[in-house]
Amino acid sequence: MPKQKITKEMVVNAAFDLARNGGMEQVIVKNIAEKLGCSVQPIYSYCRSMDSLRADVMEQAHRFVKDYLAEHTTPENLFQTTGHAFVRLAKDEPDIFKLFIMRPRNNVSSLEELYQSEADERNAEAIASQFGIDISKAKELHLNMLIYTVGIGTIFSVTSPGIPPEEIFSRQEAAFRAFLQDVLSVEGIRTHKDAQDSMSFETALTKKEDPHGAKNSYPI
């Protein structure tokens, strides 16, 4: 029986599977060869270095996250469902989540630059429209929730046996309420009662149900 031809794509996919199920430390030539059922020679033939292979794995992880978010978010409820999707990614795919969070971000020297490189600005536009605030304040609110959600998602991804998602969603909501209160008070465009009403579960923000049964909160 002829030997299977090993391609670069097969090497990268095998390395990605190893990283997905054990972290980047599992991406070594011996493990890849064992997974493909071949000698180490084809691995060395297709990889200029392990650093370049790990970069390919990181890129594949980035594409995986984008596809995951696209599958678990809805355009009409983008802000809320994106935040829930990040938390569920941390639960369902903790090693992928860690790869995504820990990947290098070059040419970033401020939180504004980080926001420009990472965020979907459609969220900020939706926030501005929903709460009647200007786009700069909406971006500030969005950035605050981005930082908070990534942080709590990171905690979620490294805990065992794991924090219930509902507890994480509750914390996301509490953080959003605090961040929104701060923005509204700075804007001075609403009374305290208006701000409280805008954050109530009886408002439009909670009319949509999360596909997993929990009411939508206010993540990124």
C-alpha positions as CSV (number, residue, x, y, z in Angstrom):
1,M,0.0,0.0,0.0
2,P,1.5,3.4,-1.0
3,K,2.4,5.8,1.7
4,Q,0.1,8.7,2.3
5,K,1.4,12.0,0.8
6,I,1.8,14.5,3.5
7,T,1.0,18.1,2.6
8,K,1.7,21.4,4.3
9,E,-2.1,21.8,4.9
10,M,-2.2,18.4,6.6
11,V,0.7,19.5,8.9
12,V,-0.9,22.8,9.8
13,N,-4.3,21.1,10.4
14,A,-2.7,18.5,12.6
15,A,-0.8,21.1,14.6
16,F,-4.0,23.1,15.0
17,D,-5.9,20.1,16.3
18,L,-3.1,19.5,18.8
19,A,-3.2,23.2,20.0
20,R,-7.0,23.0,20.1
21,N,-6.9,20.1,22.5
22,G,-4.0,20.9,24.7
23,G,-2.5,24.3,23.9
24,M,0.4,25.4,21.8
25,E,2.9,23.5,24.0
26,Q,1.5,20.3,22.3
27,V,2.7,21.6,18.9
28,I,6.0,19.8,18.5
29,V,7.3,17.7,15.6
30,K,7.0,14.4,17.4
31,N,3.3,14.9,18.2
32,I,2.5,16.1,14.7
33,A,4.2,13.1,13.1
34,E,2.4,10.7,15.5
35,K,-1.0,12.4,14.6
36,L,-0.3,12.0,10.9
37,G,1.2,8.6,11.2
38,C,4.4,9.5,9.4
39,S,8.1,10.2,10.2
40,V,9.3,13.6,11.3
41,Q,10.9,14.2,7.9
42,P,7.8,15.5,6.1
43,I,7.1,17.9,9.0
44,Y,10.6,19.4,8.7
45,S,10.2,19.6,4.9
46,Y,7.1,21.8,5.1
47,C,8.0,24.0,8.0
48,R,10.7,26.6,7.8
49,S,10.7,26.6,11.6
50,M,8.5,25.8,14.5
51,D,7.8,29.5,14.9
52,S,6.4,29.8,11.4
53,L,4.2,26.7,12.0
54,R,2.9,28.2,15.3
55,A,2.2,31.4,13.4
56,D,0.1,29.4,10.9
57,V,-1.7,27.7,13.8
58,M,-2.4,31.1,15.4
59,E,-3.8,32.3,12.1
60,Q,-6.1,29.3,11.8
61,A,-7.2,29.9,15.4
62,H,-8.1,33.4,14.5
63,R,-10.2,32.2,11.6
64,F,-11.9,29.6,13.8
65,V,-12.9,32.3,16.3
66,K,-14.3,34.6,13.5
67,D,-16.4,31.6,12.2
68,Y,-17.5,30.7,15.7
69,L,-18.7,34.3,16.4
70,A,-20.4,34.5,13.1
71,E,-22.3,31.3,13.9
72,H,-23.3,32.4,17.4
73,T,-24.3,36.0,16.8
74,T,-27.2,37.7,15.1
75,P,-27.0,41.0,13.2
76,E,-30.1,42.4,14.8
77,N,-28.7,41.8,18.3
78,L,-25.0,42.0,17.6
79,F,-23.8,43.7,20.8
80,Q,-25.4,41.3,23.2
81,T,-24.9,38.1,21.3
82,T,-21.2,38.8,20.6
83,G,-20.5,39.0,24.3
84,H,-22.3,35.8,25.0
85,A,-20.5,34.1,22.2
86,F,-17.1,35.1,23.6
87,V,-18.0,33.6,26.9
88,R,-19.3,30.4,25.3
89,L,-16.2,30.2,23.2
90,A,-14.1,30.3,26.4
91,K,-16.2,27.4,27.8
92,D,-16.5,25.3,24.6
93,E,-13.0,25.9,23.2
94,P,-10.8,27.0,26.1
95,D,-7.5,26.4,24.3
96,I,-8.6,28.2,21.2
97,F,-9.8,31.1,23.3
98,K,-6.4,31.3,25.0
99,L,-4.6,31.2,21.6
100,F,-6.9,34.0,20.3
101,I,-6.4,36.2,23.4
102,M,-2.6,35.5,23.6
103,R,-1.8,36.0,19.9
104,P,0.7,38.9,19.3
105,R,-0.8,42.3,18.5
106,N,1.8,44.2,16.6
107,N,1.8,48.0,16.1
108,V,-0.6,48.6,19.0
109,S,0.5,51.3,21.5
110,S,-2.8,52.4,22.9
111,L,-6.2,51.1,23.8
112,E,-7.7,53.1,21.0
113,E,-5.4,51.3,18.5
114,L,-6.4,48.0,20.1
115,Y,-10.0,48.9,19.7
116,Q,-9.5,49.8,16.0
117,S,-7.8,46.4,15.4
118,E,-10.1,44.2,17.4
119,A,-13.6,45.6,17.6
120,D,-16.6,45.4,15.2
121,E,-17.7,49.1,15.1
122,R,-21.2,48.1,14.1
123,N,-21.6,47.4,17.8
124,A,-20.7,50.9,18.7
125,E,-23.1,52.3,16.1
126,A,-25.9,50.1,17.5
127,I,-25.1,51.3,21.1
128,A,-25.1,54.9,20.1
129,S,-28.5,54.5,18.4
130,Q,-29.9,52.5,21.3
131,F,-29.0,54.8,24.1
132,G,-29.0,58.2,22.3
133,I,-25.3,58.8,22.9
134,D,-22.6,60.1,20.6
135,I,-20.4,57.6,18.8
136,S,-17.3,58.4,20.8
137,K,-19.1,57.6,24.0
138,A,-20.5,54.4,22.5
139,K,-17.0,53.3,21.5
140,E,-15.8,54.0,25.0
141,L,-18.6,51.8,26.4
142,H,-17.9,49.1,23.8
143,L,-14.2,49.2,24.7
144,N,-14.9,48.9,28.4
145,M,-17.1,45.9,27.8
146,L,-14.5,44.4,25.4
147,I,-11.8,44.6,28.1
148,Y,-14.2,43.2,30.8
149,T,-15.5,40.4,28.6
150,V,-12.0,39.2,27.5
151,G,-10.8,39.3,31.1
152,I,-13.7,37.4,32.6
153,G,-13.6,35.0,29.6
154,T,-10.0,34.3,30.3
155,I,-10.8,33.5,33.9
156,F,-13.6,31.3,32.7
157,S,-11.3,29.4,30.3
158,V,-8.8,28.4,33.0
159,T,-11.2,27.3,35.8
160,S,-12.2,23.8,36.6
161,P,-14.7,22.3,36.8
162,G,-15.9,25.6,35.6
163,I,-18.1,28.6,36.5
164,P,-21.7,28.4,35.4
165,P,-22.2,30.6,32.3
166,E,-25.2,32.3,33.9
167,E,-23.0,33.6,36.7
168,I,-20.6,35.0,34.1
169,F,-23.5,36.6,32.2
170,S,-24.8,38.2,35.4
171,R,-21.4,39.7,36.0
172,Q,-21.3,41.0,32.4
173,E,-24.7,42.7,33.0
174,A,-23.6,44.3,36.2
175,A,-20.4,45.6,34.5
176,F,-22.5,47.0,31.7
177,R,-24.9,48.7,34.0
178,A,-22.0,50.4,35.8
179,F,-20.2,51.4,32.5
180,L,-23.5,52.7,31.0
181,Q,-24.3,54.7,34.2
182,D,-20.9,56.4,33.9
183,V,-21.4,57.3,30.3
184,L,-24.9,58.6,30.8
185,S,-23.8,60.7,33.8
186,V,-20.9,62.2,31.8
187,E,-23.2,62.9,28.8
188,G,-25.7,64.6,31.1
189,I,-28.4,63.7,28.5
190,R,-30.7,61.7,30.8
191,T,-32.0,61.9,34.2
192,H,-31.1,59.3,36.8
193,K,-34.5,57.7,36.3
194,D,-34.0,57.6,32.5
195,A,-30.7,55.8,33.0
196,Q,-32.2,53.3,35.4
197,D,-35.1,52.7,33.0
198,S,-32.7,52.1,30.1
199,M,-30.9,49.4,32.0
200,S,-34.0,47.6,33.1
201,F,-34.8,44.0,32.1
202,E,-38.2,45.3,30.9
203,T,-36.6,47.4,28.1
204,A,-35.9,46.3,24.5
205,L,-32.4,45.0,25.4
206,T,-33.9,41.9,27.0
207,K,-36.7,41.2,24.5
208,K,-34.5,38.7,22.7
209,E,-33.7,35.4,24.2
210,D,-30.3,33.8,24.1
211,P,-30.4,30.6,22.0
212,H,-29.3,28.7,25.1
213,G,-32.2,29.9,27.1
214,A,-30.7,32.8,29.1
215,K,-31.8,36.4,28.6
216,N,-29.3,38.5,26.7
217,S,-27.0,40.6,28.8
218,Y,-24.7,43.4,27.7
219,P,-21.4,42.1,26.5
220,I,-19.2,43.2,23.6
